[in-house]
Amino acid sequence: MDSQKSFVTWFRDSSPYIHAHRNKTFVISFGGEAVLADDFDHHVHDFALLSSLGIRLVLVHGIRPQIDQRLNKLNVPALFHKHLRITDDLALQCVKEAAGLVRVEIEALLSMGLANSPMAGSELKVASGNFITAKPIGVIDGIDYCHTGEVRRIDSAAIHQQLDQSNIVLISPIGYSPSGEVFNLSAEQVATAVSIALKAEKLILLTEHSCCNPDNGEQIRQMTTDEAHAFLQQHQDIADTINLPLKAAIQGCRSGIERVHLINRITDGALLLELFSRDGIGTLISSTPFEELRPATLNDIGGILELIKPLEQQGILVKRSGEKIEMEIADYIVIERDGLIIGCTALHPNVQGHFGAIACLAVHPDYRGSERGNRMLDYVYHKAGKLALKKLFVLSTQTMHWFIERGFVPSDINSLPDPLKAMYNPQRNSKILYKNIA
């Protein structure tokens, strides 16, 4: 029964994302290392599953290790400058061979109908083509990059045409000039340029490592573009496996991509965990914060009611109707995380009396213990200061120690201003606390 309940809960939680992602365009980039890995077929199965859910997929693959393997067999060193390969005539031949082989291998896997997999009975169609026009990088710092190029133009109309026919579009990191020259491109740059040109809803970069803070080794779960830029400035020696995806994410977000995901491809099912669960498993880069503390609006009433209902049933909070919250919505503060209200509180001010009452402070059970209550309380202090309030009151039945730990002082009903005293319910026998803030 526990497994059944777990499945039902998971399915209900994931269904909003299934609905939200349908008919959206996702660009997914992965390196040549992923193609060489033993579990690459698992990623292909997940690509197929995304396609079957109505997601318009563009796959951009890398070929760095495949090129290096060929150069190594020829006893020729791989040359790089500023994270970019110097592609001479011999290296270009290796680029062509590697791109052709990898593309064929991916197409073959996408064409297989595997039993007991998301691809069972599916007829996936894969489209490739000369969608990318490129130009040479030229000479930088006296270094001639030869056949290494950069994206000049994306034929977005041709890609959209293939997507409209329910095809998966597969793109290699190779571009062509109008004169027929071939250029070796950065897979991250190609994926970014394609996502921008298509106005894709998401750019997803499957990485070799999780994006972690070098100072403490902890994974970074989310960053704004400004935070990501500052992170790269602070850690300029960070490995290319994180440096290049982060730069791509910053460029994508600043060019209109709403969200860019960096996902460690080593974790089985990481792509699905990131896209169909609220907290995901990777690192989210966005122009605006993924989680936002802000004043409540009328659209938040349903979320507030859903958040506080369990606490009302336990007697922790006073029952409030939607109508009452609507009337007092200007007093409410919420924390929104990806469309879900995970925290709320209210400051009911009495400007004439220079006091206020804090009410309805709640945090979703899944998000407690991460300073969100403190953040809301700090916001209340700031708001109270702007209103020139001098004293804040709290009526609490079960959370008084939380407030005491934050400087509130226990008192009695006689300390309440007359408006609050008139509203006091003796049957709840709430503890009364106050704090001077002037």
C-alpha positions as CSV (number, residue, x, y, z in Angstrom):
1,M,0.0,0.0,0.0
2,D,2.9,2.4,0.8
3,S,4.3,1.9,-2.7
4,Q,0.8,2.5,-4.2
5,K,0.4,5.7,-2.2
6,S,3.9,6.8,-3.1
7,F,3.2,6.3,-6.8
8,V,-0.1,8.2,-6.6
9,T,1.6,11.1,-4.8
10,W,4.4,11.2,-7.3
11,F,2.0,11.1,-10.3
12,R,-0.1,13.9,-8.9
13,D,2.9,16.0,-8.2
14,S,4.4,15.4,-11.6
15,S,1.1,15.9,-13.6
16,P,1.3,19.7,-13.6
17,Y,4.7,19.5,-15.2
18,I,3.5,17.0,-17.8
19,H,0.8,19.4,-18.7
20,A,3.0,22.5,-18.6
21,H,5.8,21.0,-20.8
22,R,3.5,19.7,-23.6
23,N,4.1,21.4,-26.9
24,K,7.1,23.3,-25.5
25,T,10.5,23.4,-27.2
26,F,13.4,22.0,-25.2
27,V,17.0,22.1,-26.4
28,I,19.1,19.4,-24.7
29,S,22.9,19.4,-25.0
30,F,25.2,16.6,-24.0
31,G,28.9,16.0,-24.4
32,G,30.6,13.2,-26.4
33,E,31.5,11.7,-23.0
34,A,27.8,10.9,-22.5
35,V,27.7,9.1,-25.9
36,L,30.6,6.9,-24.9
37,A,29.1,6.0,-21.5
38,D,27.7,2.5,-20.9
39,D,24.3,4.0,-19.8
40,F,23.8,6.3,-22.7
41,D,20.8,4.2,-23.9
42,H,19.1,5.3,-20.6
43,H,19.3,8.9,-21.7
44,V,18.0,8.0,-25.2
45,H,15.0,6.3,-23.5
46,D,14.4,9.5,-21.5
47,F,14.6,11.5,-24.7
48,A,12.0,9.2,-26.2
49,L,9.8,9.6,-23.2
50,L,9.9,13.4,-23.4
51,S,9.0,13.2,-27.0
52,S,6.1,10.9,-26.3
53,L,4.8,13.5,-23.8
54,G,4.5,16.1,-26.6
55,I,7.7,18.0,-25.9
56,R,9.4,19.3,-29.0
57,L,13.0,18.1,-28.7
58,V,16.2,19.4,-30.2
59,L,19.3,17.4,-29.3
60,V,22.8,18.9,-29.6
61,H,25.6,16.5,-29.1
62,G,29.3,17.0,-28.4
63,I,32.3,15.2,-29.9
64,R,35.4,16.4,-27.9
65,P,36.5,13.0,-26.6
66,Q,35.9,11.3,-30.0
67,I,38.1,13.9,-31.7
68,D,40.8,13.4,-29.1
69,Q,40.7,9.7,-29.6
70,R,41.3,10.0,-33.3
71,L,44.1,12.5,-32.8
72,N,45.7,10.2,-30.2
73,K,45.7,7.3,-32.7
74,L,47.6,9.6,-35.1
75,N,50.0,10.6,-32.3
76,V,48.9,14.2,-32.9
77,P,48.4,16.4,-29.8
78,A,45.1,18.1,-29.3
79,L,45.7,21.9,-29.3
80,F,43.5,24.3,-27.3
81,H,43.6,28.0,-26.5
82,K,41.2,29.7,-24.1
83,H,39.0,26.6,-23.9
84,L,38.7,26.3,-27.7
85,R,40.2,23.7,-30.0
86,I,42.6,24.8,-32.7
87,T,41.2,22.9,-35.7
88,D,43.9,22.5,-38.3
89,D,43.4,20.4,-41.5
90,L,44.1,17.1,-39.8
91,A,41.9,17.9,-36.8
92,L,39.1,18.9,-39.1
93,Q,39.2,15.5,-40.7
94,C,38.9,14.0,-37.2
95,V,36.0,16.3,-36.5
96,K,34.1,15.2,-39.6
97,E,34.7,11.5,-38.8
98,A,33.7,11.9,-35.1
99,A,30.5,14.0,-35.9
100,G,29.4,11.5,-38.5
101,L,29.9,8.4,-36.3
102,V,28.2,10.0,-33.2
103,R,25.3,11.2,-35.2
104,V,24.7,7.8,-36.7
105,E,25.0,6.1,-33.3
106,I,22.4,8.4,-31.8
107,E,20.0,8.0,-34.7
108,A,20.4,4.2,-34.4
109,L,19.5,4.3,-30.7
110,L,16.5,6.6,-31.3
111,S,15.3,4.2,-34.0
112,M,15.3,1.1,-31.9
113,G,12.0,-0.2,-30.5
114,L,13.1,-1.7,-27.1
115,A,10.8,-3.8,-25.1
116,N,10.0,-2.6,-21.6
117,S,11.2,0.9,-22.3
118,P,9.6,4.2,-23.1
119,M,10.4,3.5,-26.7
120,A,8.3,0.3,-27.0
121,G,6.1,0.6,-30.0
122,S,7.2,4.1,-30.8
123,E,8.1,5.3,-34.2
124,L,10.5,8.2,-33.5
125,K,11.7,10.2,-36.5
126,V,15.0,12.0,-36.3
127,A,15.9,14.9,-38.6
128,S,19.4,16.3,-39.1
129,G,20.6,18.9,-41.6
130,N,22.7,21.9,-42.4
131,F,20.8,24.2,-40.0
132,I,23.8,26.1,-38.8
133,T,25.7,28.7,-40.8
134,A,29.1,29.5,-39.3
135,K,32.1,31.7,-39.8
136,P,35.7,31.3,-38.8
137,I,36.9,32.7,-35.4
138,G,40.1,33.8,-37.1
139,V,43.2,34.9,-35.3
140,I,43.0,35.8,-31.6
141,D,46.1,36.7,-29.5
142,G,48.2,35.8,-32.5
143,I,46.7,32.2,-32.5
144,D,45.2,31.1,-35.8
145,Y,42.2,28.9,-34.9
146,C,42.1,27.6,-38.5
147,H,38.8,25.7,-39.0
148,T,37.3,26.5,-35.6
149,G,34.3,28.6,-36.1
150,E,31.4,30.3,-34.3
151,V,27.7,30.4,-35.1
152,R,26.6,33.0,-37.6
153,R,23.0,32.1,-38.2
154,I,20.5,29.4,-37.3
155,D,17.9,28.3,-39.8
156,S,15.1,28.3,-37.2
157,A,12.3,28.1,-39.8
158,A,13.7,24.7,-41.0
159,I,14.1,23.4,-37.5
160,H,10.5,24.5,-36.6
161,Q,9.3,22.8,-39.7
162,Q,10.8,19.5,-38.5
163,L,9.5,19.9,-35.0
164,D,6.0,20.7,-36.4
165,Q,6.1,17.2,-38.0
166,S,6.8,15.7,-34.6
167,N,10.4,14.9,-35.5
168,I,13.3,15.0,-33.0
169,V,15.9,17.3,-34.4
170,L,19.5,16.2,-33.9
171,I,22.3,18.7,-34.4
172,S,26.0,18.2,-34.5
173,P,28.5,20.9,-33.5
174,I,29.5,21.6,-37.1
175,G,28.6,24.6,-39.2
176,Y,28.9,25.5,-42.8
177,S,29.7,28.7,-44.7
178,P,27.9,29.9,-47.8
179,S,31.1,29.0,-49.7
180,G,30.9,25.4,-48.5
181,E,33.6,25.5,-45.8
182,V,33.1,23.3,-42.7
183,F,33.8,24.6,-39.2
184,N,34.2,22.9,-35.9
185,L,32.0,24.5,-33.3
186,S,31.5,24.4,-29.5
187,A,28.5,22.2,-28.7
188,E,27.5,24.5,-25.8
189,Q,27.6,27.5,-28.1
190,V,25.5,25.7,-30.7
191,A,22.9,24.6,-28.1
192,T,22.7,28.2,-26.8
193,A,22.4,29.8,-30.2
194,V,19.7,27.2,-31.3
195,S,17.7,27.7,-28.1
196,I,17.8,31.5,-28.6
197,A,16.8,31.3,-32.3
198,L,13.9,28.9,-31.6
199,K,12.8,30.9,-28.5
200,A,12.9,27.6,-26.7
201,E,11.2,27.4,-23.3
202,K,14.2,25.5,-21.8
203,L,17.9,25.0,-22.5
204,I,19.1,21.8,-20.7
205,L,22.8,21.1,-20.4
206,L,23.7,17.5,-19.4
207,T,27.1,17.9,-17.6
208,E,29.8,15.6,-16.4
209,H,29.8,16.9,-12.9
210,S,27.3,18.7,-10.6
211,C,27.7,22.4,-10.3
212,C,29.2,22.7,-6.8
213,N,30.7,25.5,-4.8
214,P,34.5,24.8,-4.7
215,D,34.7,26.4,-1.2
216,N,32.5,23.8,0.5
217,G,31.7,21.1,-2.1
218,E,28.0,21.7,-1.8
219,Q,25.8,21.6,-4.9
220,I,24.4,24.9,-6.0
221,R,20.7,24.4,-6.7
222,Q,19.9,27.7,-8.2
223,M,21.4,30.9,-9.3
224,T,20.3,34.1,-11.1
225,T,22.4,35.1,-14.1
226,D,24.1,37.8,-12.0
227,E,25.0,35.3,-9.3
228,A,26.3,32.9,-12.0
229,H,28.5,35.6,-13.5
230,A,29.8,36.6,-10.1
231,F,30.5,32.9,-9.3
232,L,32.6,32.5,-12.5
233,Q,34.5,35.7,-11.7
234,Q,35.3,34.4,-8.2
235,H,36.3,30.9,-9.4
236,Q,38.1,31.6,-12.7
237,D,40.0,28.3,-12.5
238,I,36.9,26.2,-12.3
239,A,36.9,23.2,-14.7
240,D,35.6,23.5,-18.3
241,T,32.9,20.9,-17.5
242,I,31.2,23.6,-15.4
243,N,32.7,26.8,-16.8
244,L,31.4,26.3,-20.3
245,P,27.8,25.2,-19.4
246,L,27.5,28.2,-17.0
247,K,28.7,30.6,-19.6
248,A,26.1,29.1,-22.0
249,A,23.4,29.4,-19.4
250,I,24.2,33.1,-18.7
251,Q,24.1,33.9,-22.4
252,G,20.9,31.9,-22.9
253,C,19.0,33.6,-20.0
254,R,20.2,37.1,-21.0
255,S,18.9,36.4,-24.5
256,G,15.4,35.5,-23.4
257,I,15.5,31.8,-22.4
258,E,13.4,31.7,-19.2
259,R,15.3,28.8,-17.6
260,V,18.5,26.9,-18.2
261,H,19.2,23.6,-16.3
262,L,22.6,22.1,-15.6
263,I,22.1,18.4,-14.8
264,N,24.7,15.9,-13.8
265,R,24.1,13.2,-16.4
266,I,25.7,10.5,-14.2
267,T,22.5,10.2,-12.1
268,D,20.1,7.7,-13.7
269,G,16.9,9.5,-14.6
270,A,18.3,12.9,-13.7
271,L,16.5,14.5,-16.7
272,L,13.1,13.3,-15.5
273,L,13.8,14.2,-11.9
274,E,14.7,17.7,-12.9
275,L,11.8,18.3,-15.2
276,F,8.9,16.5,-13.4
277,S,9.6,17.4,-9.7
278,R,9.3,20.7,-8.0
279,D,12.8,20.8,-6.5
280,G,14.6,19.0,-9.3
281,I,18.1,17.5,-9.0
282,G,20.3,19.9,-11.0
283,T,21.2,23.6,-11.0
284,L,18.7,26.1,-12.3
285,I,19.9,29.3,-13.9
286,S,17.3,32.0,-14.5
287,S,17.2,35.8,-14.9
288,T,14.9,36.1,-12.0
289,P,14.9,34.1,-8.7
290,F,13.3,30.7,-8.8
291,E,12.0,31.3,-5.3
292,E,10.7,34.8,-4.5
293,L,9.6,36.5,-1.3
294,R,7.1,39.2,-2.2
295,P,3.8,40.9,-1.3
296,A,0.8,38.7,-1.9
297,T,-1.7,39.2,-4.7
298,L,-5.3,38.1,-5.2
299,N,-4.0,35.2,-7.3
300,D,-2.2,33.8,-4.2
301,I,-5.3,33.3,-2.1
302,G,-5.8,29.7,-3.2
303,G,-2.2,28.9,-2.5
304,I,-2.4,30.6,0.9
305,L,-5.5,28.6,1.9
306,E,-4.0,25.3,0.8
307,L,-0.8,26.1,2.8
308,I,-2.6,27.1,6.1
309,K,-5.4,24.5,6.0
310,P,-3.5,21.7,7.7
311,L,-2.3,24.1,10.4
312,E,-5.9,25.3,11.0
313,Q,-7.0,21.7,11.4
314,Q,-4.3,21.2,14.0
315,G,-5.4,24.3,15.9
316,I,-2.1,26.0,15.3
317,L,-3.7,28.8,13.2
318,V,-7.0,30.5,13.5
319,K,-9.4,29.6,10.7
320,R,-9.6,32.2,7.9
321,S,-12.0,32.3,5.0
322,G,-11.0,33.1,1.5
323,E,-13.1,36.3,1.8
324,K,-11.3,37.5,4.9
325,I,-7.9,36.9,3.2
326,E,-9.1,38.7,0.1
327,M,-10.1,41.7,2.2
328,E,-6.7,41.8,4.0
329,I,-4.5,40.7,1.0
330,A,-2.4,43.8,1.2
331,D,-1.2,42.7,4.7
332,Y,0.1,39.3,3.4
333,I,3.6,38.3,2.4
334,V,4.3,35.0,0.5
335,I,7.2,32.9,-0.6
336,E,6.5,31.5,-4.0
337,R,8.6,28.6,-5.4
338,D,7.9,27.6,-9.0
339,G,4.3,28.6,-8.7
340,L,3.7,27.0,-5.3
341,I,3.1,29.1,-2.2
342,I,5.5,27.6,0.3
343,G,5.4,30.3,3.0
344,C,3.2,33.1,4.1
345,T,2.6,35.5,6.9
346,A,0.6,38.7,7.5
347,L,1.4,42.0,9.2
348,H,-1.9,43.7,10.2
349,P,-0.8,47.3,11.0
350,N,-2.5,49.9,13.0
351,V,-0.7,53.0,11.8
352,Q,-2.5,55.4,14.1
353,G,-1.5,53.3,17.2
354,H,2.0,52.6,15.8
355,F,1.7,48.9,16.4
356,G,1.1,45.8,14.3
357,A,0.1,42.2,14.7
358,I,1.9,39.3,13.0
359,A,-0.4,36.5,12.0
360,C,-0.6,33.4,9.9
361,L,3.1,32.6,9.7
362,A,3.4,29.3,8.0
363,V,6.0,27.4,6.0
364,H,5.3,24.3,3.9
365,P,6.5,21.1,5.7
366,D,8.8,20.2,2.8
367,Y,10.6,23.5,3.1
368,R,11.1,24.0,6.8
369,G,14.5,24.4,8.4
370,S,16.0,26.6,5.7
371,E,15.6,30.1,7.3
372,R,12.4,30.9,5.3
373,G,10.6,31.8,8.5
374,N,13.4,34.2,9.4
375,R,13.3,35.7,5.9
376,M,9.6,36.4,6.3
377,L,10.1,37.9,9.8
378,D,12.9,40.2,8.4
379,Y,10.5,41.3,5.7
380,V,7.9,42.1,8.3
381,Y,10.4,44.1,10.3
382,H,11.3,46.1,7.2
383,K,7.6,46.7,6.3
384,A,6.8,47.7,9.9
385,G,9.7,50.2,9.8
386,K,8.4,51.8,6.7
387,L,5.0,52.2,8.4
388,A,6.7,53.7,11.5
389,L,5.3,51.0,13.7
390,K,7.0,50.8,17.2
391,K,5.7,47.5,18.6
392,L,4.8,44.1,17.1
393,F,2.4,41.6,18.8
394,V,2.0,37.9,18.2
395,L,-0.8,35.6,19.5
396,S,0.4,32.0,19.4
397,T,-0.8,28.7,20.8
398,Q,2.1,26.4,19.8
399,T,5.0,28.4,18.3
400,M,5.7,30.9,21.1
401,H,9.2,29.6,21.7
402,W,10.1,30.2,18.0
403,F,9.2,33.9,18.5
404,I,10.9,34.1,22.0
405,E,14.1,32.8,20.4
406,R,13.8,35.8,18.0
407,G,13.5,38.5,20.7
408,F,9.8,38.5,21.5
409,V,8.8,38.9,25.1
410,P,5.9,37.0,26.8
411,S,3.2,39.2,28.2
412,D,-0.5,39.1,29.1
413,I,-3.8,40.5,27.7
414,N,-3.4,43.8,29.6
415,S,-0.5,44.6,27.3
416,L,-2.6,44.4,24.2
417,P,-3.8,47.6,22.6
418,D,-7.6,47.9,22.7
419,P,-8.2,46.9,19.1
420,L,-6.3,43.6,19.6
421,K,-7.8,43.1,23.1
422,A,-11.3,43.2,21.6
423,M,-10.3,40.5,19.1
424,Y,-8.7,38.2,21.6
425,N,-10.4,34.8,21.9
426,P,-10.2,33.4,25.4
427,Q,-11.2,29.9,24.2
428,R,-8.0,29.6,22.2
429,N,-6.0,30.9,25.2
430,S,-3.3,32.1,23.0
431,K,0.0,33.2,24.5
432,I,0.7,36.9,24.0
433,L,4.2,38.1,22.9
434,Y,5.5,41.5,21.8
435,K,8.7,43.1,20.5
436,N,9.7,46.7,20.4
437,I,11.2,47.6,17.1
438,A,11.4,51.4,17.2
